Amino acid sequence: MITGIIKNKIDKIWTDIWAGGITNPLTVIEQLTYLMFIRSLDEKELETEEFENMTGEKMAKIFPQSAIGQSMRWSKFKNNDPRQIYDVISQRVFPAIKNLKYGRLPDFTEQGELIETEDDPNSTNSNNTAFARYMSDAMFLIPTPQILQKIITGLDDLYEHDIADLDMQGDLYEYMLGKLATAGQNGQFRTPKHIRDMMVELIQPTPDDIICDPACGTAGFLVSAAEYIRKNYEDTMTAEQWEHFSGELFTGYDIDRTMLRISAMNLMLHSISNPDVDYKDSVSKQNQISDKFTVCLANPPFKGTIDAESIHDNLKAVTNTKKTELLFLALFLRIMKKGGRCACIVPDGVLFGSSAAHKAIRKELIENHQLRAVISMPSGVFKPYAGVSTAVLVFTKTGAGGTDQIWFYDMKADGFSLDDKRSEISDNDIPDIIQRFHNLETEKNRERTEQSFFVPKQEIVDNGYDLSINKYKKTEYVPVEYPPTSEILDKLDELEKEITKGLNELRGML
């Protein structure tokens, strides 16, 4: 858990970068991520060397074994003069990580020219597509040696005294991502970690799944899924499953190269060394993928429309629209295998919109697949980014129906205040949602006045496939009993006498 002390240290580093003229939060996170990544490479190298010393077994190294190669290690340069540190990172380390191949950094000649890493014919590591491709246009933007030294000193202090394990590093990264306080141009905004974790708990991914987020942003859903799998299966996973975990288990697409760089590094910092993170407009004709994934987790963009000519025809066949939130629902159904499970966030308008496209996608989910749950979330969940009301849809791709009844839950609290501050509070429906979803047999006799209940499919069909919880929830009105009018008047008389008495006492004191 990130404490106040750690937050203060991160904020101090952030302020130092801000003072250097880098004011875009996304750029700050990107530059910090580069430095965290550079440090993590040295940490992995130290672990490899320790293993070699214990076993005597030779291991592949990340850093070249030359003098220049070793000078690129965090532990070697961090205590140098600020100007030397700046030169090493800007002229050696940063160009090297942009050319990382097969888990190895390239070396340099004495004249400072980069030596290309030879292709490894025995390597199956395709991370050169996920990481190096998006690092190719990355830029090192820390402006001065003095600011760079402050950042390195601050990060080193954090890692050596405050960050004890991978989970803590993940928390630190989440805190930094939390500073992205504005929605993107495409209506993208960061999904809070506790909401992502809830959705992952509902889906319960396994080490054998193939998980996709086709609007991945900073890869938060993939990280949450990875954390869930490690927590529940780490002690029982086979070598094949671990190999699957480090690579093809996780797939993410985005149309923002900065986001792709951050997501690739975010996943690598969480020990997912070879994810399939790719530049792709998921709902366009560019994306031909179908029947591939077993799990989809996503918070697709809500705002705006896209060029009708670029939309894939088989998505328009399901819901003829330019609205991205509807097209992504059709996309999930296309890219998942039969039996694939999806948990996704949608704006409330998807649930009750009256257009032909809105009705078409709801009908598709209910009639041709199994819509399992609609979890209505309060509008403050995405503050301070946006105040939009949203819901989580949970469904399974069947291609043959299966929706007999749909489970609704009216989430009223998520453990945080619903204002811009989002302070932690005791009220939290999330544990109840998870527990009830995995024990739906006990929900059958719940009344419509309670927080969760079932609605039969036919009732939803009769209501034009409306999935708004307010359509089906019954409000219990408790009559308020007031005392007789004469009693109220008697009390007013008593109050008036007390006020008169008090006024007389004040006059007597003058």
ChimeraX attribute file (.defattr): number of C-alpha atoms within 10 A of each C-alpha:
attribute: neighborCount
match mode: 1-to-1
recipient: residues
	/A:1	11
	/A:2	15
	/A:3	9
	/A:4	9
	/A:5	11
	/A:6	18
	/A:7	14
	/A:8	11
	/A:9	16
	/A:10	19
	/A:11	14
	/A:12	15
	/A:13	22
	/A:14	21
	/A:15	15
	/A:16	18
	/A:17	24
	/A:18	15
	/A:19	11
	/A:20	16
	/A:21	11
	/A:22	18
	/A:23	13
	/A:24	11
	/A:25	18
	/A:26	18
	/A:27	14
	/A:28	20
	/A:29	18
	/A:30	21
	/A:31	20
	/A:32	21
	/A:33	19
	/A:34	20
	/A:35	21
	/A:36	20
	/A:37	17
	/A:38	18
	/A:39	20
	/A:40	16
	/A:41	21
	/A:42	19
	/A:43	15
	/A:44	13
	/A:45	18
	/A:46	15
	/A:47	12
	/A:48	18
	/A:49	18
	/A:50	12
	/A:51	14
	/A:52	13
	/A:53	11
	/A:54	9
	/A:55	9
	/A:56	10
	/A:57	10
	/A:58	11
	/A:59	11
	/A:60	10
	/A:61	15
	/A:62	21
	/A:63	21
	/A:64	16
	/A:65	11
	/A:66	11
	/A:67	11
	/A:68	17
	/A:69	19
	/A:70	17
	/A:71	19
	/A:72	25
	/A:73	23
	/A:74	21
	/A:75	14
	/A:76	12
	/A:77	17
	/A:78	17
	/A:79	13
	/A:80	12
	/A:81	12
	/A:82	19
	/A:83	13
	/A:84	14
	/A:85	23
	/A:86	22
	/A:87	12
	/A:88	18
	/A:89	21
	/A:90	16
	/A:91	16
	/A:92	21
	/A:93	23
	/A:94	20
	/A:95	19
	/A:96	24
	/A:97	21
	/A:98	19
	/A:99	22
	/A:100	21
	/A:101	23
	/A:102	19
	/A:103	18
	/A:104	18
	/A:105	24
	/A:106	23
	/A:107	24
	/A:108	18
	/A:109	11
	/A:110	9
	/A:111	6
	/A:112	11
	/A:113	11
	/A:114	16
	/A:115	13
	/A:116	14
	/A:117	15
	/A:118	10
	/A:119	9
	/A:120	10
	/A:121	6
	/A:122	7
	/A:123	9
	/A:124	9
	/A:125	14
	/A:126	17
	/A:127	20
	/A:128	16
	/A:129	15
	/A:130	24
	/A:131	28
	/A:132	19
	/A:133	20
	/A:134	21
	/A:135	24
	/A:136	13
	/A:137	11
	/A:138	18
	/A:139	14
	/A:140	14
	/A:141	16
	/A:142	19
	/A:143	13
	/A:144	13
	/A:145	16
	/A:146	16
	/A:147	19
	/A:148	23
	/A:149	19
	/A:150	16
	/A:151	22
	/A:152	21
	/A:153	14
	/A:154	17
	/A:155	21
	/A:156	18
	/A:157	14
	/A:158	18
	/A:159	15
	/A:160	9
	/A:161	10
	/A:162	17
	/A:163	20
	/A:164	11
	/A:165	9
	/A:166	12
	/A:167	13
	/A:168	15
	/A:169	20
	/A:170	21
	/A:171	15
	/A:172	20
	/A:173	17
	/A:174	17
	/A:175	17
	/A:176	20
	/A:177	18
	/A:178	16
	/A:179	13
	/A:180	17
	/A:181	16
	/A:182	15
	/A:183	16
	/A:184	13
	/A:185	10
	/A:186	15
	/A:187	14
	/A:188	18
	/A:189	21
	/A:190	23
	/A:191	20
	/A:192	16
	/A:193	17
	/A:194	14
	/A:195	19
	/A:196	24
	/A:197	19
	/A:198	17
	/A:199	25
	/A:200	25
	/A:201	20
	/A:202	19
	/A:203	23
	/A:204	15
	/A:205	20
	/A:206	21
	/A:207	24
	/A:208	15
	/A:209	18
	/A:210	22
	/A:211	28
	/A:212	29
	/A:213	26
	/A:214	27
	/A:215	24
	/A:216	27
	/A:217	27
	/A:218	24
	/A:219	28
	/A:220	24
	/A:221	29
	/A:222	28
	/A:223	24
	/A:224	22
	/A:225	25
	/A:226	24
	/A:227	17
	/A:228	19
	/A:229	19
	/A:230	17
	/A:231	10
	/A:232	14
	/A:233	13
	/A:234	14
	/A:235	8
	/A:236	10
	/A:237	17
	/A:238	12
	/A:239	9
	/A:240	10
	/A:241	18
	/A:242	16
	/A:243	16
	/A:244	19
	/A:245	25
	/A:246	18
	/A:247	22
	/A:248	18
	/A:249	27
	/A:250	27
	/A:251	22
	/A:252	27
	/A:253	23
	/A:254	22
	/A:255	17
	/A:256	14
	/A:257	17
	/A:258	19
	/A:259	20
	/A:260	26
	/A:261	26
	/A:262	23
	/A:263	26
	/A:264	28
	/A:265	24
	/A:266	24
	/A:267	23
	/A:268	18
	/A:269	20
	/A:270	17
	/A:271	16
	/A:272	23
	/A:273	22
	/A:274	28
	/A:275	26
	/A:276	19
	/A:277	29
	/A:278	22
	/A:279	16
	/A:280	17
	/A:281	17
	/A:282	23
	/A:283	25
	/A:284	19
	/A:285	16
	/A:286	12
	/A:287	15
	/A:288	12
	/A:289	13
	/A:290	13
	/A:291	14
	/A:292	15
	/A:293	25
	/A:294	23
	/A:295	28
	/A:296	27
	/A:297	27
	/A:298	28
	/A:299	24
	/A:300	25
	/A:301	22
	/A:302	21
	/A:303	16
	/A:304	12
	/A:305	14
	/A:306	15
	/A:307	9
	/A:308	14
	/A:309	10
	/A:310	13
	/A:311	22
	/A:312	18
	/A:313	15
	/A:314	15
	/A:315	22
	/A:316	18
	/A:317	11
	/A:318	20
	/A:319	23
	/A:320	19
	/A:321	20
	/A:322	18
	/A:323	19
	/A:324	20
	/A:325	22
	/A:326	25
	/A:327	25
	/A:328	23
	/A:329	26
	/A:330	22
	/A:331	22
	/A:332	30
	/A:333	27
	/A:334	20
	/A:335	22
	/A:336	25
	/A:337	20
	/A:338	18
	/A:339	16
	/A:340	23
	/A:341	26
	/A:342	28
	/A:343	26
	/A:344	20
	/A:345	26
	/A:346	23
	/A:347	22
	/A:348	19
	/A:349	17
	/A:350	23
	/A:351	22
	/A:352	19
	/A:353	16
	/A:354	14
	/A:355	10
	/A:356	11
	/A:357	20
	/A:358	22
	/A:359	18
	/A:360	18
	/A:361	21
	/A:362	25
	/A:363	19
	/A:364	20
	/A:365	24
	/A:366	23
	/A:367	19
	/A:368	16
	/A:369	21
	/A:370	24
	/A:371	26
	/A:372	23
	/A:373	21
	/A:374	23
	/A:375	20
	/A:376	25
	/A:377	23
	/A:378	18
	/A:379	18
	/A:380	21
	/A:381	25
	/A:382	24
	/A:383	18
	/A:384	17
	/A:385	19
	/A:386	16
	/A:387	15
	/A:388	16
	/A:389	16
	/A:390	21
	/A:391	25
	/A:392	22
	/A:393	21
	/A:394	22
	/A:395	26
	/A:396	26
	/A:397	26
	/A:398	20
	/A:399	16
	/A:400	11
	/A:401	16
	/A:402	18
	/A:403	20
	/A:404	15
	/A:405	20
	/A:406	20
	/A:407	21
	/A:408	24
	/A:409	24
	/A:410	20
	/A:411	18
	/A:412	16
	/A:413	18
	/A:414	21
	/A:415	18
	/A:416	17
	/A:417	17
	/A:418	21
	/A:419	14
	/A:420	14
	/A:421	10
	/A:422	15
	/A:423	10
	/A:424	12
	/A:425	12
	/A:426	10
	/A:427	12
	/A:428	15
	/A:429	16
	/A:430	19
	/A:431	12
	/A:432	12
	/A:433	20
	/A:434	16
	/A:435	12
	/A:436	16
	/A:437	20
	/A:438	12
	/A:439	10
	/A:440	12
	/A:441	9
	/A:442	10
	/A:443	14
	/A:444	13
	/A:445	9
	/A:446	12
	/A:447	13
	/A:448	17
	/A:449	12
	/A:450	13
	/A:451	15
	/A:452	23
	/A:453	22
	/A:454	21
	/A:455	18
	/A:456	12
	/A:457	18
	/A:458	12
	/A:459	13
	/A:460	19
	/A:461	15
	/A:462	9
	/A:463	13
	/A:464	13
	/A:465	25
	/A:466	22
	/A:467	25
	/A:468	20
	/A:469	23
	/A:470	11
	/A:471	11
	/A:472	18
	/A:473	19
	/A:474	12
	/A:475	10
	/A:476	9
	/A:477	6
	/A:478	6
	/A:479	6
	/A:480	5
	/A:481	6
	/A:482	8
	/A:483	7
	/A:484	8
	/A:485	8
	/A:486	9
	/A:487	11
	/A:488	11
	/A:489	11
	/A:490	11
	/A:491	11
	/A:492	12
	/A:493	12
	/A:494	11
	/A:495	12
	/A:496	12
	/A:497	12
	/A:498	12
	/A:499	12
	/A:500	12
	/A:501	11
	/A:502	12
	/A:503	11
	/A:504	11
	/A:505	11
	/A:506	10
	/A:507	8
	/A:508	8
	/A:509	6
	/A:510	5
